[in-house]
Amino acid sequence: MLPFYVEELSEIVAQVELRRLGELGLVRHEGVEVRWNEHNGRNFVGSGEFGSPRAVSTYFSELQTSRIMFIGESGAGKTVAAMNLLLDLIDRRRESESPYDPVPVRVNASGWDPGSCSFSEFVARRISDDYSIRVNIARKLVGSLRIMPILDGLDEMDDDSPDPHRARAALDELNSVEWRGRPVVVTCRSDSFHRIRSLRGNGTGLRDARTIDIRPLAAAQIARYIADYGADFVAEGDSWSGIREKIETEPSGVLAQSMRTPWMLTMTVNLLSSSDVVKVKELVEATDRDVVENILFSELVPAAVASIPRDSHGNKMYSEDQVLIWLATLARHLGVNRSYGRGNSIALDGLWMIAKSRTCRALHGILSACVAFISALPLAVYLTWLEALFAAALCAVVCGIRGAWPVQLRAHKVIWRTRKRGERIARRWLVGGLYGGLSAAAVGVCVGLTYEEPNEFAGLSDPLSVVEMAIMWSGVVGLSVFLAVSLTAHRRPNLDERRLIREDVLAGLQIGLFSWISLGVVIFLLALPRLEAKVALASLAVAPLSVLAMTIVASPMGVLIVALIMLARSKASIRFLSAKLVFAASGEFSSAPGPFLNWARDVGLLRVTGAAYQFRHETYRRWISMLSG
């Protein structure tokens, strides 16, 4: 079975990474052309800048150990280089058709705490969460050398303290016996990399690995890119030529040094495209790199909001002030998370932690208690009103305490799956039929051995035979197992991160509805002894209609079961709803977090790793945090 999962994972990773590359506004192997050089630990190998991103995969394939570390300044393109390498390796894997070539998988280093989780376990969990593969299968893939991890953002594992202890511990584990010599790719900022190396006792980084330093853009490259991009505009004007001349005449000046990474250069070009003469003049006259950074960063939100179309009333979906406030709230939270080693990204099922956590938990408890109380009131059909009120109050107290309990919540996945590409339907149904048949046979044997055939069955004058009883029970169980195995399994990952909450709701709702139907089956079976006529095997043909009728009859109890199961199973979505109510009251964050985060991703303010959102660059998150402070 492992080869099937390997091939499936390879296709899913390629699909997801291509989508993530597009979300960054990039096309594979296109954009600002950067150069790289090999670093031997102290200086560059050779004197020139050699190699382009297109040549990285060729260089990587020629290595004996297939271990490499990308270093460079913030925004230099380390992650993009790693993503392009990943896609190249998957293409090469398709061409070779070798089932033993490992699948490259990119994981965010900020979510790993080496003190509490091994690297193998961390990679397996990330594969399970990000690509919807069962964790036991993911562990087997990692343990059988079928995975080549790409650890992205080693520098983001720690805060700005002088001792990056988590990053040092991460390198120690990658250099341990278990991982030494195994293929792995790591990305890290240059300053963090050199600080880590200096603090490690042996002064080395990743053992048996080649270190690739992505070089800063030269002044000539910057000027040429601006000239080529400005040529597409009808009226280039003084703005484009003024910036270009400043860089050409002062190649070591503040402006040229500030724009020597692709990200800063792209932001400068976007500013020039906006024709904001005042800002461009401030940029040319800047005397400090922090001033340049402040000018460029301050234009990101206005440019993003300007791209929002107006509605019929002339209003925009978001204002600049709202976006700045919400991004500042997110930046502060992620900064706190990073200082505690909890990573620098957040998914929708963890968004409630941005709100006031105690208020959010209390609201969750109140919502759960109200839903449980209202759902239990129909029990008055079977009980007295006093007994129904007591049962409703008991359900409300239990569900309220459970909802407000301070635990880490994670969204559940929907149990129904869509057919995977390349998977044969016949095989899926065959496996389901096999499990269903075995389950039916086991239940039939158990019923046959335990059910005695007296003259009467629970008072029924004409009882069922052992064969009929065994067929009835084994048919119900076998059919349930058949459908469960055939129609459920791990699902393909959704590229829409908002599906995380929707699937959590669906998971609880579907399990609740199945339980309701099962209740109808139980009532149907309990009603059989009260029938005066013999229930023959032929009557099983109308059993589904009888079950449906009993399910409707049991609707008061069924509503309660569905509500209680959803409260227990879909806690992440209820906590998410509580957070939305808190956000609507406080205004610290959008009351519709999913659409806002997706919009921020689409305009380049945020990016997505797995199903979690994070800022496009750590430097921008810090700037937003300082602005809010």
C-alpha positions in Angstrom: 0.0 0.0 0.0 2.9 2.4 0.6 3.7 2.9 -3.1 0.1 4.0 -3.7 0.3 6.6 -0.9 3.7 7.7 -2.2 2.4 8.4 -5.7 -0.7 10.1 -4.3 1.3 12.3 -2.0 3.7 13.3 -4.8 0.8 14.5 -7.0 -0.9 16.4 -4.1 2.4 18.1 -3.0 3.0 19.3 -6.6 -0.5 20.6 -6.9 -0.4 22.5 -3.5 3.1 24.0 -4.1 2.1 25.3 -7.5 -0.9 26.9 -6.0 1.2 28.4 -3.2 3.7 29.8 -5.7 0.9 31.4 -7.6 -0.5 33.0 -4.4 2.9 34.7 -4.0 2.4 36.3 -7.4 5.1 34.2 -9.0 5.4 31.9 -11.9 7.7 28.9 -11.7 11.3 29.8 -12.6 10.2 33.4 -13.5 10.6 36.7 -11.8 13.6 38.6 -10.6 16.7 36.6 -11.6 18.9 36.0 -8.6 22.3 34.4 -8.4 23.8 32.0 -5.8 27.2 30.8 -4.7 28.4 27.9 -2.7 29.6 28.7 0.8 32.1 26.4 2.5 31.4 27.7 6.0 33.8 30.7 6.1 33.7 32.2 2.6 32.5 31.6 -0.9 33.9 28.8 -3.1 35.4 30.7 -6.0 35.2 34.4 -6.5 32.2 34.9 -8.8 28.5 34.6 -8.4 27.6 31.5 -10.3 24.4 29.6 -10.9 20.8 30.7 -11.3 17.7 29.2 -9.6 17.1 27.1 -12.7 20.4 25.4 -12.1 19.8 24.5 -8.4 18.0 21.3 -9.2 20.9 20.1 -11.5 23.4 21.0 -8.9 21.4 19.2 -6.3 21.1 16.0 -8.3 24.9 15.9 -8.6 25.4 15.9 -4.8 26.2 12.6 -3.2 24.3 13.2 0.0 21.4 15.3 -1.3 21.7 17.6 1.7 21.6 21.4 1.1 21.0 24.6 3.0 19.8 27.8 1.4 20.9 31.0 3.2 20.3 34.6 2.3 18.9 37.9 3.5 15.2 38.3 4.4 13.3 38.4 1.2 16.2 37.1 -0.9 14.1 34.2 -2.3 15.1 31.2 -0.2 11.5 29.9 0.1 10.9 30.4 -3.6 14.1 28.6 -4.5 13.1 25.7 -2.2 9.7 25.5 -3.8 11.1 25.5 -7.3 13.6 22.8 -6.3 10.7 20.8 -4.9 8.7 21.0 -8.1 11.8 20.1 -10.2 12.5 17.1 -8.0 8.9 15.9 -8.4 9.1 16.3 -12.2 12.3 14.3 -12.2 10.7 11.7 -10.0 7.8 11.3 -12.6 10.4 10.9 -15.4 12.4 8.3 -13.6 9.3 6.3 -12.6 11.2 4.9 -9.6 9.0 4.1 -6.7 12.0 4.5 -4.3 12.7 8.2 -5.1 11.7 10.2 -2.0 8.9 12.7 -2.2 10.0 16.3 -1.3 7.7 17.8 1.3 8.0 21.4 2.5 7.2 22.0 6.2 7.4 25.2 8.2 10.1 25.0 10.9 8.4 27.5 13.2 5.9 24.9 14.3 8.6 22.4 15.5 9.8 22.3 19.1 12.7 19.8 19.2 12.4 19.5 22.9 9.0 17.9 22.8 8.8 16.2 19.4 11.4 14.4 17.2 11.9 15.6 13.6 10.5 12.3 12.2 7.4 12.7 14.3 7.0 16.4 13.4 7.3 15.7 9.6 4.8 12.8 9.9 2.3 15.0 11.7 2.7 17.8 9.2 2.1 15.4 6.3 -1.0 14.1 8.1 -2.4 17.5 8.8 -1.4 19.3 5.6 -2.0 16.5 3.1 -4.7 14.4 4.8 -2.8 11.2 5.1 -3.4 9.0 8.2 -0.6 9.7 10.7 0.4 6.0 10.9 0.9 5.9 7.2 2.8 9.2 7.3 5.1 7.7 10.0 5.8 4.7 7.7 6.6 6.9 4.8 9.1 8.9 6.8 10.6 5.8 8.4 11.0 4.0 5.1 13.0 6.9 3.6 10.1 7.8 1.2 10.1 11.5 2.3 12.7 14.2 1.7 11.8 17.0 4.1 12.3 20.7 3.2 12.5 22.5 6.5 11.6 26.1 5.6 12.5 28.9 8.0 15.0 27.6 10.5 15.5 31.2 11.7 11.8 31.5 12.5 12.0 28.8 15.2 13.2 31.3 17.9 12.5 34.9 18.7 15.2 37.6 18.4 17.1 36.4 21.5 20.9 36.0 21.3 20.7 32.3 21.7 18.5 30.5 19.1 18.3 27.3 21.2 15.5 25.7 19.2 17.3 26.1 15.9 20.5 24.8 17.4 18.6 21.7 18.7 17.0 21.3 15.3 20.4 21.1 13.6 21.7 18.7 16.3 18.9 16.3 15.5 19.4 16.6 11.7 23.0 15.8 12.4 22.1 12.8 14.6 22.6 9.2 13.6 19.0 8.8 12.5 19.1 11.7 10.0 22.8 12.0 9.2 23.2 11.4 5.5 19.5 11.4 4.7 18.3 13.8 2.0 17.1 17.1 3.6 16.8 20.8 2.6 16.9 23.7 5.0 16.3 27.4 4.5 17.6 30.0 6.9 18.5 33.7 7.0 22.2 34.4 6.7 22.6 36.3 10.0 20.8 33.6 11.9 22.8 30.9 10.2 26.1 32.4 11.2 24.9 33.1 14.7 23.8 29.4 15.1 27.1 28.2 13.7 29.1 30.3 16.1 27.1 29.1 19.1 27.4 25.4 18.2 30.5 23.8 19.8 31.9 22.4 16.5 31.2 25.5 14.5 29.3 23.7 11.8 25.9 23.9 10.4 24.2 21.0 8.6 26.7 18.2 8.4 27.5 16.7 5.0 25.5 19.4 3.3 26.3 22.1 0.8 25.4 25.6 1.8 24.0 27.8 -1.0 24.1 31.5 -0.4 21.5 33.4 -2.5 23.4 36.5 -3.4 22.0 40.1 -3.1 21.0 41.8 -6.3 23.7 43.9 -7.8 23.0 47.6 -8.6 23.2 46.9 -12.3 20.6 44.1 -12.0 18.2 46.4 -10.0 18.6 49.3 -12.6 18.1 46.9 -15.5 15.0 45.4 -14.0 13.4 48.8 -13.3 14.2 49.9 -16.8 12.7 46.7 -18.4 9.6 46.9 -16.2 9.2 50.7 -16.8 9.3 50.2 -20.5 5.9 48.6 -20.4 4.4 51.9 -19.3 3.5 54.5 -21.9 4.7 57.4 -19.8 7.7 56.3 -17.8 8.2 59.9 -16.4 10.7 61.2 -14.0 9.8 58.7 -11.3 11.2 55.6 -13.0 14.3 57.4 -14.4 15.0 59.1 -11.1 15.1 55.9 -9.2 17.2 54.2 -11.9 19.7 57.0 -12.0 20.0 57.1 -8.2 20.9 53.4 -8.2 23.3 53.7 -11.1 25.2 56.7 -9.7 25.2 55.4 -6.1 25.5 51.5 -6.4 26.6 51.4 -2.7 24.1 53.9 -1.5 21.1 53.5 0.7 18.6 53.0 -2.0 20.6 50.4 -3.9 21.4 48.5 -0.7 17.8 48.5 0.4 16.5 47.1 -2.9 19.0 44.2 -3.2 16.4 41.5 -2.5 13.6 40.5 -4.9 10.9 41.4 -2.4 12.1 44.9 -1.8 12.6 45.5 -5.5 9.1 44.2 -6.3 7.6 46.6 -3.7 9.6 49.5 -5.2 8.3 48.7 -8.7 4.8 48.5 -7.4 5.2 52.0 -5.8 6.5 53.3 -9.1 3.5 51.8 -10.9 1.2 53.7 -8.6 2.6 57.1 -9.8 2.8 58.5 -6.3 5.3 61.2 -7.0 5.5 62.3 -3.3 6.4 58.8 -2.1 8.9 58.3 -4.9 10.6 61.5 -4.0 10.8 60.5 -0.4 12.3 57.2 -1.5 15.0 58.8 -3.6 15.9 61.2 -0.7 16.0 58.6 2.0 19.2 58.5 4.0 18.6 55.3 6.0 17.5 51.8 5.1 14.8 51.9 7.8 13.3 54.9 6.1 13.2 53.1 2.8 11.6 50.1 4.5 9.1 52.3 6.2 8.0 54.0 3.0 7.6 50.7 1.1 5.8 48.9 3.9 3.5 51.8 4.5 2.3 51.5 0.9 1.3 47.8 1.0 -2.0 48.2 2.8 -3.2 51.3 0.8 -2.3 49.6 -2.5 -4.1 46.4 -1.4 -7.2 48.3 -0.3 -7.2 50.4 -3.5 -7.6 47.1 -5.5 -10.9 46.3 -3.8 -13.8 47.2 -6.1 -16.6 49.3 -4.7 -20.1 48.1 -4.3 -23.3 49.7 -5.7 -23.2 52.2 -2.8 -19.6 53.2 -3.5 -18.2 51.5 -0.4 -15.3 49.2 -0.2 -15.3 45.9 1.7 -12.4 47.0 4.0 -10.9 50.3 4.9 -7.2 51.0 5.4 -7.7 51.6 9.1 -9.5 48.4 9.5 -6.9 46.4 7.7 -4.0 48.0 9.7 -5.8 47.3 13.0 -6.6 43.7 12.1 -3.1 43.0 10.8 -1.6 44.6 13.9 -3.7 42.3 16.1 -2.6 39.3 14.1 1.1 40.4 14.2 1.1 40.8 18.0 -0.4 37.4 18.5 2.0 35.7 16.2 4.9 37.5 17.9 3.8 36.1 21.2 3.4 32.7 19.7 6.9 32.8 18.3 8.5 33.8 21.6 6.9 30.7 23.2 8.0 28.5 20.3 4.4 27.9 19.0 5.2 29.0 15.5 4.5 32.1 13.5 1.4 30.9 11.6 -2.2 30.4 12.6 -5.1 28.3 11.2 -8.8 29.1 11.5 -9.3 26.6 14.2 -6.8 28.5 16.4 -8.1 32.0 15.6 -10.0 32.1 18.8 -6.8 32.6 20.7 -6.4 36.0 19.2 -9.6 37.1 20.9 -9.8 37.4 24.7 -9.4 33.7 25.5 -11.5 33.7 28.7 -14.3 35.6 27.1 -14.2 33.3 24.1 -14.3 30.2 26.3 -17.1 31.5 28.4 -19.1 32.4 25.3 -18.5 28.9 24.0 -19.8 27.4 27.2 -22.9 29.6 27.1 -23.6 28.7 23.5 -23.2 25.0 24.1 -25.4 25.1 27.2 -28.2 26.9 25.3 -28.1 24.6 22.4 -28.1 21.5 24.7 -31.0 22.9 26.8 -33.2 23.7 23.8 -32.4 20.4 22.1 -33.4 18.4 25.2 -36.8 20.0 25.6 -38.5 17.8 23.0 -37.9 14.9 25.4 -41.2 16.1 27.0 -42.9 13.9 24.4 -41.6 10.8 26.2 -41.3 12.3 29.8 -43.1 14.6 32.0 -42.3 18.3 31.7 -40.5 18.3 35.1 -38.4 15.3 34.0 -37.7 16.9 30.6 -36.5 20.2 32.3 -34.3 18.3 34.6 -32.7 16.3 31.7 -32.3 19.6 29.7 -30.6 21.3 32.6 -28.3 18.4 33.1 -27.3 18.4 29.4 -26.8 22.2 29.5 -24.5 22.0 32.5 -22.4 19.2 31.1 -22.1 20.7 27.6 -21.5 24.2 29.0 -18.6 23.0 31.2 -17.2 20.9 28.4 -17.4 23.9 26.0 -15.6 26.3 28.3 -12.9 23.9 29.3 -9.4 25.3 28.5 -8.1 22.8 26.0 -6.4 23.1 22.6 -8.9 22.5 19.9 -8.4 21.1 16.4 -10.9 20.9 13.6 -12.0 17.5 12.5 -12.1 16.4 8.9 -15.2 15.5 7.0 -15.7 11.8 6.9 -17.0 11.5 3.3 -14.3 11.8 0.6 -14.2 12.5 -3.0 -12.7 10.0 -5.4 -9.0 10.6 -5.8 -7.5 10.9 -9.3 -5.9 7.7 -10.4 -7.8 5.5 -7.9 -10.0 2.8 -9.3 -13.6 2.8 -8.0 -13.8 -1.0 -8.3 -10.9 -1.4 -5.9 -12.5 0.9 -3.3 -15.9 -0.9 -3.4 -14.1 -4.3 -3.4 -12.3 -3.4 -0.2 -15.5 -2.1 1.3 -17.3 -5.2 0.4 -14.6 -7.4 1.9 -14.7 -5.6 5.2 -18.5 -5.5 5.2 -18.7 -9.2 4.4 -16.2 -10.1 7.2 -18.1 -7.9 9.7 -21.5 -9.4 8.7 -20.1 -12.9 9.0 -18.6 -12.2 12.4 -21.9 -10.7 13.7 -23.9 -13.5 12.2 -21.8 -16.1 13.9 -22.0 -14.3 17.2 -25.8 -14.0 17.0 -26.1 -17.6 16.0 -24.0 -18.8 19.0 -25.7 -16.5 21.5 -29.3 -16.5 20.4 -31.3 -19.5 21.6 -34.4 -20.5 19.6 -37.2 -20.9 22.2 -40.8 -21.3 21.4 -41.3 -17.6 21.8 -39.1 -14.5 21.3 -39.6 -11.8 23.9 -43.3 -12.6 24.0 -43.7 -12.9 20.3 -46.0 -15.9 19.6 -44.3 -16.7 16.3 -40.6 -15.9 16.8 -37.8 -15.4 14.4 -35.6 -18.3 13.6 -31.9 -18.2 14.3 -31.1 -17.8 10.6 -33.5 -14.8 10.3 -32.1 -13.1 13.4 -28.6 -13.6 12.2 -29.3 -12.3 8.8 -31.1 -9.2 10.2 -28.2 -8.2 12.5 -25.4 -9.1 10.2 -27.1 -7.2 7.3 -27.4 -4.0 9.3 -23.8 -4.2 10.6 -22.4 -5.4 7.3 -24.1 -2.7 5.3 -22.9 0.0 7.7 -19.3 -1.2 7.5 -19.5 -1.5 3.7 -20.6 2.1 3.3 -18.2 3.4 5.9 -15.1 1.7 4.3 -16.2 2.4 0.7 -17.2 6.0 1.1 -14.9 7.2 3.8 -11.1 7.5 4.1 -8.6 10.3 4.3 -9.6 13.1 2.0 -7.7 15.1 -0.5 -6.5 18.4 1.0 -8.5 21.5 0.1 -6.8 24.5 -1.3 -9.4 26.7 0.3 -8.2 27.1 3.9 -11.7 28.1 5.0 -12.8 24.5 4.4 -11.2 23.7 7.8 -14.1 25.1 9.7 -16.8 24.0 7.3 -15.5 20.4 7.4 -15.5 20.5 11.2 -19.2 21.3 11.1 -19.9 18.7 8.5 -18.0 16.0 10.5 -20.1 16.5 13.5 -23.4 16.9 11.6 -22.8 13.7 9.5 -21.9 11.6 12.5 -25.0 13.0 14.3 -27.3 12.1 11.4 -25.8 8.6 11.2 -26.5 8.2 14.9 -30.0 9.4 14.4 -30.6 6.8 11.6 -29.0 4.1 13.8 -31.5 5.1 16.5 -34.3 4.4 14.0 -32.8 1.0 13.3 -32.7 0.2 17.1 -36.3 1.3 17.6 -37.3 -0.8 14.5 -35.6 -3.8 16.0 -37.1 -3.2 19.4 -40.5 -2.9 17.8 -40.2 -6.3 16.1 -41.2 -8.3 19.3 -44.4 -6.3 19.5 -45.6 -7.4 16.1 -48.3 -10.0 16.1 -47.4 -11.5 12.7 -44.2 -13.4 12.0 -41.5 -11.3 10.4 -40.3 -13.4 7.5 -37.1 -12.9 5.5 -39.1 -11.3 2.7 -40.1 -8.5 5.0 -36.5 -7.4 5.2 -37.0 -5.8 1.8 -39.2 -3.1 3.3 -37.0 -2.7 6.3 -35.4 0.6 5.1 -38.9 2.2 4.9 -39.6 1.0 8.3 -36.4 2.3 9.6 -37.1 5.7 8.0 -40.5 5.7 9.7 -39.0 4.9 13.1 -36.4 7.6 12.5 -39.1 10.2 12.1 -40.9 8.9 15.1 -37.7 9.2 17.1 -37.1 12.7 16.0 -37.2 14.3 19.5 -34.5 12.0 20.7 -32.7 12.2 17.4 -32.5 16.0 17.5 -30.9 15.8 21.0 -28.4 13.1 19.8 -27.4 15.3 16.8 -27.0 18.4 18.9 -24.9 16.6 21.6 -22.7 14.9 19.1 -22.1 18.2 17.2 -21.3 20.0 20.5 -18.8 17.2 21.3 -17.4 16.7 17.8 -17.4 20.2 16.3 -16.0 22.2 19.2 -13.4 23.9 17.0 -16.2 25.5 14.8 -18.2 26.5 17.9 -15.1 28.2 19.4 -14.6 29.8 16.0 -18.2 31.2 16.1 -17.5 32.5 19.6 -14.4 34.3 18.4 -16.4 35.9 15.6 -18.9 37.3 18.1 -16.0 38.7 20.2 -14.4 40.2 17.2 -17.7 41.8 16.1 -18.0 43.4 19.6 -14.4 44.6 20.0 -13.4 45.4 16.4 -9.9 44.1 17.0 -10.2 41.7 14.2 -12.5 41.0 11.3 -15.8 39.4 12.3 -15.5 37.4 9.0 -12.0 36.1 9.5 -12.0 33.6 6.7 -12.7 36.0 3.8 -10.4 38.6 5.3 -7.4 36.2 5.6 -8.0 34.9 2.1 -8.1 38.4 0.8 -4.9 39.3 2.6 -3.3 36.2 1.1 -4.5 37.1 -2.4 -3.1 40.6 -2.3 0.3 39.5 -1.0 0.1 40.6 2.7 -0.1 37.0 4.0 0.9 33.6 2.7 -0.3 30.1 3.5 1.7 27.1 4.7 -0.5 23.9 4.9 -3.8 25.3 6.2 -2.2 28.1 8.3 -1.7 31.8 7.5 1.4 33.7 8.2 2.9 37.1 7.2 4.6 37.2 3.8 7.8 38.1 5.5 8.9 38.3 9.2 10.3 41.8 8.7 6.8 43.0 7.7 5.2 41.4 10.7 7.7 43.2 13.0 7.0 46.5 11.2 3.3 46.1 11.8 3.9 45.2 15.4 6.0 48.3 16.0 3.5 50.4 14.2 0.7 49.2 16.5 2.8 49.7 19.6 
